[in-house]
Amino acid sequence: MTDKNKRFALLSVFDKAYSYKYGQPPVYNKWSEQWAADAIIQSYGYEQSVELLEYYCEVAHKIDWKYFSNHAEDIRQKMESTRKDLRDRAERRAQAKRWLSE
């Protein structure tokens, strides 16, 4: 079980992202959803959980806490594959620049 402050801090990150995107606070039961936040933090650690939530809020058309908590592993895999793709593309661009400059 993680620290209660971390559970509610993760929910607060979601609240801020939701409020920024939609202009109103989300409607959900924080007291029951703290356990989903606890499971996510136990699985990935607090820092990576925040990073994962921020990525989800950035790329999702409609953000929803239930969806995030139920599909956190799928979102993590997508985030990792996107990062790998960006690294690979940067390497290929650098390699192409080297070839063209020779």
C-alpha positions in Angstrom: 0.0 0.0 0.0 1.4 3.4 -1.0 1.3 6.6 1.0 -2.2 8.2 1.0 -0.7 11.5 -0.1 0.8 10.0 -3.2 -2.6 8.4 -4.1 -4.4 11.7 -3.8 -1.5 13.5 -5.5 -1.9 11.3 -8.6 -5.6 12.0 -8.6 -4.9 15.7 -8.3 -2.7 15.5 -11.4 -5.6 14.0 -13.2 -8.0 16.7 -11.8 -5.7 19.5 -13.1 -5.3 17.9 -16.5 -9.1 17.4 -16.8 -9.9 20.9 -15.6 -7.4 22.4 -18.1 -8.8 20.4 -21.0 -12.5 20.8 -20.3 -12.7 23.9 -18.1 -14.5 22.1 -15.2 -13.5 19.6 -12.5 -14.1 15.9 -13.2 -16.9 14.1 -11.5 -15.8 10.9 -9.8 -15.5 9.5 -6.3 -12.0 10.2 -5.2 -12.4 8.0 -2.1 -13.1 4.9 -4.1 -10.7 5.7 -7.0 -7.8 6.2 -4.6 -7.4 2.4 -4.6 -7.0 2.4 -8.4 -4.4 5.1 -8.0 -2.7 2.9 -5.3 -2.6 -0.1 -7.7 -1.1 2.0 -10.5 1.6 3.5 -8.1 2.5 0.1 -6.8 2.9 -1.2 -10.3 4.9 1.6 -11.8 6.1 3.8 -9.0 4.9 7.4 -8.4 7.1 9.2 -10.8 6.4 6.9 -13.7 2.6 6.9 -12.9 2.6 10.7 -13.1 4.5 10.5 -16.4 2.1 7.9 -17.7 -0.9 10.0 -16.7 0.5 13.1 -18.3 1.2 11.2 -21.6 -2.4 9.8 -21.5 -3.9 13.3 -21.0 -1.7 14.6 -23.8 -2.7 12.1 -26.5 -6.2 11.0 -25.6 -9.1 12.7 -27.3 -11.4 12.2 -24.3 -9.7 11.7 -20.9 -11.4 9.5 -18.3 -10.0 8.2 -15.0 -11.7 4.8 -15.3 -10.2 4.3 -18.7 -6.8 5.3 -17.6 -6.9 3.1 -14.5 -8.1 0.1 -16.4 -5.8 0.4 -19.4 -2.6 1.8 -17.7 -0.4 -1.1 -19.0 -1.6 -0.6 -22.6 -1.0 3.1 -22.3 2.5 2.4 -20.9 3.3 0.1 -23.8 2.2 2.6 -26.3 4.2 5.3 -24.6 7.3 3.2 -24.7 6.8 2.2 -28.3 6.3 5.9 -29.3 9.5 6.9 -27.4 11.4 4.1 -29.1 10.1 5.2 -32.5 11.2 8.8 -31.9 14.7 7.7 -30.8 15.0 5.5 -33.9 13.9 8.3 -36.2 16.4 10.7 -34.6 19.2 8.2 -35.1 18.2 7.7 -38.7 18.1 11.4 -39.3 21.5 11.9 -37.8 22.9 9.0 -39.8 21.4 10.4 -43.0 23.0 13.8 -42.3 26.4 12.1 -41.8 26.0 10.3 -45.1 25.0 13.4 -46.9 27.9 15.4 -45.5 30.5 12.8 -46.5 
